[in-house]
Amino acid sequence: MIFPDTTDQWLTEIGPSSEVVVSSRARLARNLPDLPFAPRANEEQRNQVAALIGEAIGRNPDLAPFQCYELSSIQSQERIFLRESHLISNEMEKGGVGRLVFLSRQMDTSIMVNEEDHLRLSTLCSGFRAEEAFKRLLRIEQALENELNLAYSREFGYLTACPTNTGTGLRLSVMLHLPALVMTEQVEKALQQVGHYGLVVRGAYGEHTDHHGELFQVSNEFTLGKTEDDILEIINREVRKVIDLEVMARQQLLREAREKLEDAVCRAVGLLSMARSINSMEALSLLSRTRLGVGQKWGVRMSHPELSRLFVEIQPAHLQCRTAIGLSANDRDLARAALLRRTFNNN
């Protein structure tokens, strides 16, 4: 595998409210002036953008350690691996001429070049740390702005390919694990409320993805007309409400259906510890149930962050990239089961 073993390691850090919040992410969209946005640019113009940004990153001592990957030159499975790790978008996974991604040594921060915008900066933190993710990203953006002119309007703010990103260009998102709200059939009502405040709910891998493993991603939908502080305040306030509802739903289950919940968790642990073949959807469902048993005396000896990392490690491209040979779908199911058995029997 061409990527370091530190990939996804950030997930194992214990963060605030990590029993409910898997991760927090901040993303900034930026563009260079006098060049077409990436979707309208020709091959020569995309290469020009890539060269200008690559040189700027190389000149800055804080950014120079980032490792550069040319997406058209790496294998499809490796691009999917990066998408599974939330380091590139679904669009960047397609590859293409002039598309680069610069990754931090910790593999928790990425600089995408020629996605929808010339620049997409993204950083990840474990737990409920949206403000920390934003401040970390802002330092990277300021380092780049010292080297590059960025497209900016006094009237509208930072100019972007999609009008919904114009203004601050800031997208904050929080990945929530909400099994108790799902089990008590309260999740739709709980998440419906966030839409009133300009927030949107998506699956674990963004737009047009499903909520497998009872994972839900909450993010701001618009940036125009809002300051960074406005967006941060709304995210912190509304996500905190959902966290509190999930905690109360878990307490309700423990009071009213403790034996049923314990049975569900123990069955999940038993299958994960013993199964010889398991597909990704079943594995996500079982890991979701297992995560409910952390802190109870139900045989779950792993922490919330350790289980969060497993959500990623069982993904198809992660299994594929960590082996020296190609795997069929059946081989991946066998490899996934073997990984889960080792992990659960060694903890």
Backbone torsions as a table, in degrees:
resi	resn	phi	psi	omega
1	MET	NA	139.0	-175.6
2	ILE	-83.7	-9.9	-177.7
3	PHE	-98.0	150.1	-178.5
4	PRO	-70.8	161.4	-179.7
5	ASP	-68.1	-12.7	179.6
6	THR	-73.5	-7.6	176.4
7	THR	-55.3	130.6	178.3
8	ASP	72.0	0.2	-179.5
9	GLN	-65.0	-30.5	-179.7
10	TRP	-57.7	-27.2	-179.5
11	LEU	-64.6	-22.9	-176.6
12	THR	-83.7	-4.0	175.2
13	GLU	-74.0	138.5	178.6
14	ILE	-82.6	121.6	179.4
15	GLY	-118.5	171.2	178.7
16	PRO	-56.9	138.0	177.1
17	SER	55.2	34.8	-176.0
18	SER	-68.6	-12.3	175.8
19	GLU	-68.8	-24.4	179.5
20	VAL	-115.6	-39.5	-175.9
21	VAL	-95.4	117.8	177.8
22	VAL	-75.6	-47.6	-175.4
23	SER	-158.2	160.4	172.4
24	SER	-124.0	142.2	-178.8
25	ARG	-136.1	142.4	172.0
26	ALA	-120.1	141.0	179.8
27	ARG	-138.7	135.7	176.9
28	LEU	-120.6	137.8	176.2
29	ALA	-107.8	129.3	-179.8
30	ARG	-140.5	156.4	179.3
31	ASN	-139.2	157.9	174.5
32	LEU	-89.4	144.7	178.3
33	PRO	-75.3	158.0	171.5
34	ASP	68.0	13.8	174.7
35	LEU	-131.9	141.8	-179.2
36	PRO	-60.4	147.7	172.8
37	PHE	-57.3	154.5	-172.6
38	ALA	-51.6	-43.3	-179.0
39	PRO	-64.5	-23.2	-178.8
40	ARG	-99.1	-9.7	-174.9
41	ALA	-78.9	147.9	173.4
42	ASN	-86.5	178.4	-175.5
43	GLU	-60.4	-42.7	-179.4
44	GLU	-63.2	-41.5	-179.2
45	GLN	-68.8	-37.5	177.0
46	ARG	-64.9	-39.7	177.0
47	ASN	-65.4	-35.7	177.5
48	GLN	-63.7	-45.0	177.0
49	VAL	-60.0	-45.9	-179.3
50	ALA	-60.1	-41.9	-179.6
51	ALA	-65.5	-44.6	-179.3
52	LEU	-62.5	-43.8	-178.8
53	ILE	-71.5	-40.8	178.6
54	GLY	-60.1	-41.8	178.2
55	GLU	-65.7	-40.1	179.5
56	ALA	-64.2	-41.8	178.2
57	ILE	-64.9	-41.3	179.8
58	GLY	-64.8	-29.0	-178.8
59	ARG	-77.7	-22.1	-175.1
60	ASN	-94.4	120.6	-176.3
61	PRO	-62.2	-25.8	179.5
62	ASP	-77.2	-24.1	-176.5
63	LEU	-104.0	-20.4	-176.7
64	ALA	-55.2	-33.4	178.8
65	PRO	-67.9	-13.3	178.6
66	PHE	-61.4	137.0	178.9
67	GLN	-89.3	132.2	-177.9
68	CYS	-97.1	134.9	175.3
69	TYR	-125.7	126.0	175.2
70	GLU	-88.2	114.6	-168.8
71	LEU	-67.0	-26.0	177.5
72	SER	-74.6	-12.2	-175.9
73	SER	-104.1	-5.6	178.7
74	ILE	-108.2	158.5	-174.1
75	GLN	-68.7	157.3	180.0
76	SER	-57.5	-42.5	-179.3
77	GLN	-61.9	-34.6	-179.9
78	GLU	-71.9	-34.4	175.2
79	ARG	-67.7	-40.6	177.5
80	ILE	-63.6	-38.6	176.5
81	PHE	-55.1	-47.3	-179.7
82	LEU	-65.0	-37.2	177.6
83	ARG	-67.8	-41.1	177.2
84	GLU	-61.3	-30.1	178.6
85	SER	-87.3	5.7	178.8
86	HIS	63.3	27.5	179.6
87	LEU	-96.5	-21.9	171.1
88	ILE	-134.1	164.1	-178.0
89	SER	-87.6	171.4	174.5
90	ASN	-58.8	-37.6	-180.0
91	GLU	-66.3	-43.8	-179.2
92	MET	-67.9	-25.2	179.3
93	GLU	-60.2	-25.6	-179.6
94	LYS	-68.1	-16.6	-176.9
95	GLY	76.3	-160.3	179.0
96	GLY	128.3	153.7	-178.1
97	VAL	-64.3	135.7	177.4
98	GLY	82.8	1.3	179.4
99	ARG	-94.2	121.7	-179.8
100	LEU	-124.8	156.6	167.9
101	VAL	-135.3	130.5	176.0
102	PHE	-105.2	127.4	-175.3
103	LEU	-118.6	137.6	178.0
104	SER	-68.7	161.4	178.7
105	ARG	-60.5	-33.0	-179.7
106	GLN	-78.5	-7.5	-179.4
107	MET	57.2	35.8	175.9
108	ASP	-121.2	0.5	-178.3
109	THR	-136.3	135.9	-179.6
110	SER	-133.1	148.3	172.2
111	ILE	-120.7	105.5	179.8
112	MET	-91.2	134.8	-179.1
113	VAL	-115.3	128.0	178.1
114	ASN	67.6	40.4	167.0
115	GLU	-80.8	-125.5	172.7
116	GLU	-73.4	-36.3	175.3
117	ASP	-109.4	163.8	178.2
118	HIS	-59.1	-38.0	-178.4
119	LEU	-130.2	130.4	169.1
120	ARG	-127.9	110.5	179.7
121	LEU	-98.9	136.0	-176.4
122	SER	-145.8	138.3	175.0
123	THR	-138.9	151.5	-172.9
124	LEU	-124.7	142.7	174.2
125	CYS	-133.9	148.4	174.5
126	SER	-78.2	150.4	177.5
127	GLY	72.5	-168.9	-174.9
128	PHE	-88.7	84.5	-176.4
129	ARG	-137.3	52.2	-178.4
130	ALA	-62.3	-39.8	-179.3
131	GLU	-66.0	-42.5	178.1
132	GLU	-63.1	-41.9	178.2
133	ALA	-61.6	-42.3	179.5
134	PHE	-64.4	-45.7	-178.5
135	LYS	-64.4	-37.7	177.3
136	ARG	-64.1	-41.8	-179.0
137	LEU	-68.9	-36.5	-179.6
138	LEU	-61.8	-36.3	177.8
139	ARG	-64.0	-38.5	178.7
140	ILE	-68.7	-42.1	179.0
141	GLU	-61.9	-41.1	179.7
142	GLN	-66.8	-36.2	176.7
143	ALA	-63.8	-39.7	178.1
144	LEU	-70.0	-38.1	-178.3
145	GLU	-68.1	-21.5	174.5
146	ASN	-69.8	-20.9	-176.3
147	GLU	-108.7	-19.5	-173.0
148	LEU	-130.2	147.4	165.8
149	ASN	-82.5	134.7	-179.7
150	LEU	-116.0	146.3	-177.4
151	ALA	-69.5	117.4	-174.0
152	TYR	-143.5	140.3	176.6
153	SER	-120.2	133.4	177.5
154	ARG	-62.8	-28.0	-178.4
155	GLU	-82.1	-42.4	-172.1
156	PHE	-107.5	-19.7	-175.1
157	GLY	97.2	-149.8	179.6
158	TYR	-70.3	133.4	-176.9
159	LEU	-89.9	134.7	-174.9
160	THR	-134.8	163.3	-178.9
161	ALA	-65.1	-36.8	178.9
162	CYS	-105.8	128.0	-178.1
163	PRO	-56.9	-27.8	-178.6
164	THR	-66.6	-17.7	179.3
165	ASN	-98.9	-9.3	-178.4
166	THR	-64.4	145.4	-178.3
167	GLY	116.3	-111.1	176.1
168	THR	-78.3	-26.8	-174.6
169	GLY	70.0	13.8	-174.0
170	LEU	-96.5	127.4	171.9
171	ARG	-121.6	117.4	174.4
172	LEU	-104.5	135.7	178.9
173	SER	-140.1	148.6	-179.2
174	VAL	-129.5	128.0	178.6
175	MET	-92.4	119.5	-176.0
176	LEU	-111.6	140.8	173.7
177	HIS	-107.2	111.8	-169.5
178	LEU	-123.4	53.9	-177.4
179	PRO	-66.7	-35.9	-177.9
180	ALA	-69.6	-39.2	176.9
181	LEU	-65.3	-34.6	175.7
182	VAL	-67.4	-47.0	-177.0
183	MET	-64.8	-33.6	-179.6
184	THR	-93.4	7.4	176.5
185	GLU	58.1	38.7	178.0
186	GLN	-112.3	-2.1	-169.7
187	VAL	-67.7	-39.0	-178.3
188	GLU	-62.7	-44.3	179.5
189	LYS	-65.7	-41.3	-178.0
190	ALA	-63.9	-41.2	-176.3
191	LEU	-84.5	-19.4	178.8
192	GLN	-62.4	-33.1	-175.7
193	GLN	-65.5	-33.0	-175.1
194	VAL	-67.8	-23.8	179.4
195	GLY	-64.5	-23.2	179.7
196	HIS	-71.0	-13.2	-175.4
197	TYR	-115.5	23.5	176.5
198	GLY	77.5	19.3	177.4
199	LEU	-104.0	155.5	-179.0
200	VAL	-130.5	147.9	-179.5
201	VAL	-111.5	128.2	178.9
202	ARG	-131.1	177.6	175.0
203	GLY	-76.5	-178.2	-174.2
204	ALA	-61.6	-28.3	-177.9
205	TYR	-111.6	30.9	170.3
206	GLY	88.7	-155.3	-173.5
207	GLU	-59.0	138.0	177.0
208	HIS	67.2	23.4	175.4
209	THR	-116.2	154.5	-175.5
210	ASP	-88.1	168.2	-176.1
211	HIS	-94.0	56.3	179.9
212	HIS	-67.6	146.9	179.4
213	GLY	68.6	17.0	179.9
214	GLU	57.5	35.4	176.9
215	LEU	-100.5	132.6	-178.4
216	PHE	-131.9	133.0	179.6
217	GLN	-106.5	120.9	179.9
218	VAL	-108.0	127.8	-179.6
219	SER	-147.0	163.6	175.1
220	ASN	-75.7	141.5	-175.8
221	GLU	-90.4	-31.6	-176.1
222	PHE	-127.6	155.3	177.0
223	THR	-123.4	-21.5	-177.2
224	LEU	-67.3	131.7	178.2
225	GLY	83.8	2.1	178.5
226	LYS	-123.2	141.8	175.0
227	THR	-84.0	167.0	175.9
228	GLU	-58.7	-39.7	179.9
229	ASP	-65.5	-37.4	177.0
230	ASP	-59.4	-48.9	-177.3
231	ILE	-63.1	-43.7	-179.3
232	LEU	-64.0	-41.6	-179.8
233	GLU	-62.7	-44.4	-179.2
234	ILE	-64.5	-46.3	179.6
235	ILE	-59.7	-48.8	-178.0
236	ASN	-62.4	-42.2	-176.5
237	ARG	-70.0	-48.5	-173.7
238	GLU	-75.8	-36.1	177.2
239	VAL	-67.5	-37.2	177.1
240	ARG	-59.0	-38.2	178.0
241	LYS	-62.1	-42.6	-179.7
242	VAL	-66.9	-41.0	177.6
243	ILE	-57.8	-47.0	-178.9
244	ASP	-62.0	-38.9	178.7
245	LEU	-65.9	-39.9	177.8
246	GLU	-65.0	-42.7	178.8
247	VAL	-61.6	-43.6	179.2
248	MET	-65.2	-37.0	178.2
249	ALA	-65.6	-37.9	176.7
250	ARG	-65.3	-41.6	177.9
251	GLN	-63.7	-38.6	177.0
252	GLN	-61.1	-44.3	178.6
253	LEU	-62.9	-40.4	179.4
254	LEU	-65.3	-34.8	179.6
255	ARG	-75.8	-45.2	-167.5
256	GLU	-100.7	-20.3	-176.4
257	ALA	-145.6	44.9	-174.2
258	ARG	-60.3	-46.9	-177.4
259	GLU	-64.4	-40.0	178.6
260	LYS	-64.7	-41.2	179.3
261	LEU	-67.2	-44.4	179.2
262	GLU	-60.7	-40.9	179.0
263	ASP	-62.9	-42.5	-180.0
264	ALA	-63.0	-41.7	179.7
265	VAL	-67.6	-46.0	-177.6
266	CYS	-65.6	-38.0	176.0
267	ARG	-62.7	-41.5	179.3
268	ALA	-63.3	-45.7	178.8
269	VAL	-61.9	-41.7	179.5
270	GLY	-61.3	-44.3	179.5
271	LEU	-67.0	-43.0	-179.8
272	LEU	-66.0	-29.3	-179.7
273	SER	-81.5	-20.2	-170.7
274	MET	-124.4	-20.0	-173.2
275	ALA	-59.3	141.2	178.4
276	ARG	-97.7	-18.7	178.7
277	SER	-150.8	132.6	-177.5
278	ILE	-154.5	133.9	178.4
279	ASN	-86.6	169.9	-172.2
280	SER	-67.0	-36.9	-178.1
281	MET	-66.6	-43.7	178.1
282	GLU	-65.6	-40.9	-179.9
283	ALA	-62.0	-42.8	178.6
284	LEU	-62.0	-43.0	179.7
285	SER	-62.5	-43.7	-179.7
286	LEU	-68.7	-39.1	177.2
287	LEU	-65.1	-36.5	177.6
288	SER	-61.4	-45.6	178.4
289	ARG	-65.4	-41.1	-179.4
290	THR	-60.4	-39.7	-178.4
291	ARG	-61.0	-25.2	177.0
292	LEU	-69.7	-18.7	-176.3
293	GLY	-92.7	-2.4	178.9
294	VAL	-63.3	130.7	-179.4
295	GLY	92.4	-11.8	175.3
296	GLN	-100.9	163.0	-179.8
297	LYS	-90.7	60.6	-174.1
298	TRP	-121.3	22.1	175.4
299	GLY	86.2	7.7	177.6
300	VAL	-95.0	108.0	-176.0
301	ARG	-103.7	6.0	178.6
302	MET	-99.5	157.0	179.5
303	SER	-87.7	167.4	175.5
304	HIS	-56.9	-48.1	179.6
305	PRO	-62.3	-37.4	178.9
306	GLU	-64.3	-38.9	177.6
307	LEU	-70.4	-34.2	177.1
308	SER	-61.2	-40.0	179.8
309	ARG	-66.1	-34.0	178.7
310	LEU	-64.1	-32.1	176.2
311	PHE	-53.3	-34.8	-178.6
312	VAL	-87.7	-42.2	-173.6
313	GLU	-64.6	-23.1	-179.5
314	ILE	-87.2	-1.2	-179.6
315	GLN	-67.6	151.0	-172.3
316	PRO	-53.9	-49.1	-176.2
317	ALA	-69.2	-30.7	176.4
318	HIS	-64.3	-43.5	176.9
319	LEU	-63.8	-42.1	-178.1
320	GLN	-64.9	-46.3	-174.2
321	CYS	-71.3	-21.4	-178.7
322	ARG	-90.9	5.7	175.1
323	THR	-117.6	157.4	-177.9
324	ALA	-87.2	-8.4	-176.8
325	ILE	-124.9	158.9	176.8
326	GLY	-68.4	143.6	-179.2
327	LEU	-118.5	133.9	171.0
328	SER	-77.5	171.8	178.2
329	ALA	-57.6	-41.1	178.5
330	ASN	-65.9	-41.0	177.6
331	ASP	-61.2	-39.9	179.4
332	ARG	-64.5	-38.8	178.0
333	ASP	-62.7	-38.6	177.2
334	LEU	-68.2	-43.8	-179.7
335	ALA	-65.7	-38.0	179.2
336	ARG	-64.1	-44.7	179.0
337	ALA	-62.7	-40.5	179.5
338	ALA	-64.0	-42.7	177.8
339	LEU	-60.7	-45.1	-178.7
340	LEU	-67.3	-39.5	177.7
341	ARG	-61.6	-47.2	179.5
342	ARG	-58.8	-44.7	-175.8
343	THR	-65.8	-45.7	-175.3
344	PHE	-77.4	-29.5	179.3
345	ASN	-83.2	-12.8	178.4
346	ASN	-99.3	2.8	-180.0
347	ASN	-115.3	NA	NA
